Amino acid sequence: MYRFLLTPRWWGINVFVVLAIPFCVFMGSWQLGRFEDRVQDHESAKEQAAEQRGAHGREAGARPLDSLLPVDKETSGEQATATGRYGEQLLVPDRELGDKRGFYVLTLLRTDSGKSLPVVRGWLPGDASAAKAPAAPTGEVTVKGALQASESPGSNGVSAAGGLPRGQLGAISSASLVNLVRDDVYDAWVTLDKGDSGMKAVPASAPNNTGLDLKAFQNLGYTGEWFVFAGFVLFMWFRLFRREAEVARDARLGLAP
């Protein structure tokens, strides 16, 4: 009754099913692993941020800026120190802090190496205004704060809008600053532990691709899709098998046309 399973057509179908189902299960498991990795990175980033908040005010644990570069998942959020003189000041509008809209005050710190480090000295509520932003300290200063990677427009709440007024910056990145300042700029920035001149300190954010963002939930969605594909292949094989078995049975009973 089931001799049709030995035909070349069914050999091809069976080989396809035997290969397709393990492949779908493997891909589903891989996507699930990617999702779990992102969850773990998210938890690690939160723990690191909590440790950094607990370390505020303590010089221990802060390391020289150059020893932490380039910024990666391990060094993002680490306490960094740098010495230099404050120079040009820029404003970063449309930034929220505690559900309130405001702007960052960013001042470039020209270090002894000749490169400038973007330093977010604090946050102020309301529309970005140079008149509201306090002037930076003069003379040589040593700053300490959480190291952050360059931002990308459209991610983590960073505005992708262009056409900002002179003296304002949409995303804190060397790519954005290269056309605004003369000095070479570090591909990183620092947010001070304590807001300068009465401003509120800007908390460090988790590094890119570590949070439960859209990519994480895409991984979870792809996991479900691959397992659905595996079930669909098995379901179609069963339908074809049952149909072929019914045809063979009808032919054996003389009911086939």
C-alpha positions in Angstrom: 0.0 0.0 0.0 2.9 2.4 0.7 5.1 1.3 -2.2 4.7 4.8 -3.6 7.2 5.9 -0.9 9.9 4.1 -3.0 9.2 6.1 -6.1 11.8 8.7 -7.2 9.3 11.5 -6.6 8.8 10.5 -3.0 12.6 9.9 -2.5 13.0 13.5 -3.4 10.2 14.7 -1.1 11.6 12.6 1.8 15.1 13.9 1.4 13.9 17.5 1.3 11.9 17.0 4.5 14.8 15.2 6.3 17.1 18.1 5.4 14.6 21.0 5.8 13.3 20.3 9.3 16.7 20.1 11.0 17.8 23.2 9.2 14.7 25.1 10.3 15.2 23.9 13.9 18.9 24.9 13.8 18.1 28.4 12.5 15.3 28.9 15.0 17.6 27.9 17.8 20.3 30.2 16.5 17.9 33.2 16.4 16.7 32.3 19.9 20.4 32.3 21.1 20.8 35.7 19.6 17.8 37.0 21.5 19.1 35.5 24.7 22.5 37.1 24.1 20.9 40.5 23.7 18.9 40.0 26.9 22.1 39.1 28.7 23.9 42.1 27.3 21.0 44.3 28.4 21.2 42.9 31.9 25.0 43.3 32.0 24.7 46.9 30.7 22.2 47.7 33.5 24.4 46.2 36.1 27.4 48.1 34.8 25.4 51.3 34.8 24.4 50.7 38.4 28.0 50.1 39.4 29.0 53.3 37.7 26.3 55.2 39.5 27.5 53.8 42.7 31.0 54.8 41.9 30.2 58.5 41.4 32.3 60.7 43.5 35.1 58.1 43.9 38.3 58.6 41.8 39.1 54.9 42.3 38.2 53.0 39.1 38.6 55.9 36.8 41.2 55.3 34.1 42.9 57.6 31.6 40.9 58.2 28.4 43.4 56.7 26.0 43.6 53.4 27.9 39.8 52.9 27.3 39.8 53.5 23.5 38.4 52.4 21.2 35.0 52.3 22.9 33.3 48.9 22.8 30.8 47.0 24.9 33.4 46.4 27.6 34.6 50.0 28.0 31.3 51.8 27.3 30.2 53.3 30.6 33.6 53.0 32.2 34.9 55.9 34.2 37.4 57.9 32.2 39.6 60.9 33.1 41.1 63.5 30.7 43.0 66.7 31.2 42.9 69.8 29.0 41.3 73.2 28.5 37.7 73.8 27.5 37.2 75.3 24.1 34.2 75.6 21.8 30.7 75.0 23.3 27.8 73.5 21.5 24.2 72.6 22.4 22.4 69.3 21.7 18.7 70.0 21.6 15.6 67.8 22.1 17.1 65.5 24.8 14.9 64.1 27.5 15.8 63.6 31.2 13.3 62.4 33.7 10.4 62.7 31.2 11.3 66.4 30.7 12.5 67.9 27.4 15.7 69.9 27.4 19.1 70.1 25.9 22.7 69.0 26.6 25.5 71.5 27.0 28.5 70.0 25.3 32.0 71.6 25.5 35.1 70.4 23.7 38.1 69.7 25.9 41.3 70.2 24.0 43.8 67.7 25.5 47.6 67.7 25.4 47.5 65.3 22.5 46.0 68.0 20.4 42.7 66.2 19.9 39.4 67.4 21.4 37.1 65.4 23.6 33.4 66.1 23.6 32.3 66.5 27.2 28.6 66.7 28.1 28.8 69.0 31.1 25.1 68.7 31.9 21.4 69.1 31.0 19.1 72.0 31.1 15.3 72.1 30.6 13.5 73.9 27.8 14.6 74.9 24.3 18.2 75.0 23.5 19.6 78.5 24.1 23.2 79.7 24.3 22.1 82.3 26.8 21.0 79.7 29.3 24.2 77.6 29.0 26.8 78.4 31.6 30.3 79.1 30.4 32.9 76.4 30.9 35.6 76.8 33.6 38.8 78.4 32.4 42.3 77.1 32.7 43.5 73.5 32.8 40.9 71.1 34.2 40.6 67.4 34.7 37.3 65.8 33.9 35.9 62.5 35.1 32.8 60.8 33.7 31.3 57.8 31.9 32.8 57.1 28.5 30.3 56.8 25.7 30.5 55.7 22.0 29.6 58.1 19.2 25.9 58.3 18.6 24.0 57.4 15.4 21.1 59.6 14.2 17.8 57.9 14.8 19.0 55.5 17.5 18.4 55.6 21.3 16.3 58.8 21.0 18.9 60.7 19.0 17.2 63.1 16.6 17.8 62.5 12.9 16.5 66.0 11.9 18.9 68.3 10.1 19.0 72.0 9.5 19.9 72.9 13.1 20.9 76.5 14.0 24.5 77.4 14.2 26.1 76.2 17.5 23.7 73.2 17.8 24.4 69.5 17.2 22.0 66.6 16.6 24.1 63.6 17.4 27.2 63.5 19.5 29.7 61.9 17.1 33.1 62.7 15.5 31.3 62.5 12.1 29.0 65.3 13.1 31.7 67.4 14.7 34.2 67.2 11.9 32.5 69.9 10.0 31.9 72.2 13.0 35.3 72.3 14.7 38.9 72.7 13.5 40.5 70.2 15.9 40.6 66.5 15.5 38.0 64.9 17.6 38.0 61.7 19.6 35.5 59.1 18.4 34.0 59.0 21.8 32.5 61.4 24.4 32.2 61.7 28.2 29.3 62.7 30.3 30.4 64.2 33.7 29.5 62.4 36.9 28.3 65.7 38.4 26.5 68.4 36.4 28.7 71.5 36.0 27.5 74.9 37.1 24.2 73.7 38.6 23.2 71.6 35.5 21.9 68.1 35.9 24.2 65.3 35.1 23.4 63.2 32.1 23.3 59.5 33.0 25.4 57.1 30.8 23.4 55.0 28.3 23.9 51.4 27.4 26.1 50.6 24.4 24.5 50.1 21.0 23.1 46.6 20.2 22.9 45.5 23.8 19.4 46.6 24.7 16.0 45.1 24.1 15.6 47.1 21.0 13.9 46.3 17.7 16.7 44.0 16.6 16.2 41.9 19.8 12.5 41.4 19.1 13.3 40.7 15.5 15.4 37.8 16.6 12.6 36.5 18.7 10.2 36.9 15.8 12.5 35.0 13.4 12.8 32.3 16.0 9.0 31.7 15.8 9.1 31.9 12.0 11.7 29.2 11.7 9.9 26.8 14.0 6.6 27.5 12.1 8.4 26.7 8.9 9.5 23.3 10.4 6.0 22.6 11.4 4.6 23.6 8.0 7.1 21.3 6.2 6.0 18.4 8.4 2.3 19.2 7.9 2.6 19.4 4.1 4.5 16.1 4.0 1.7 14.5 6.0 -1.0 15.9 3.7 0.8 14.6 0.6 1.4 11.2 2.3 -2.3 10.9 3.2 -3.5 11.9 -0.2 -1.2 9.5 -1.9 -2.2 6.7 0.5 -5.9 7.3 -0.3 -5.2 7.2 -4.0 -3.3 3.9 -3.6 -6.1 2.5 -1.5 -8.8 3.5 -4.1 -6.7 2.0 -6.8 -6.4 -1.3 -4.9 -10.2 -1.4 -4.3 -10.9 -0.6 -7.9 -12.4 2.7 -7.1 -9.9 4.9 -9.0 -11.3 6.3 -12.3 
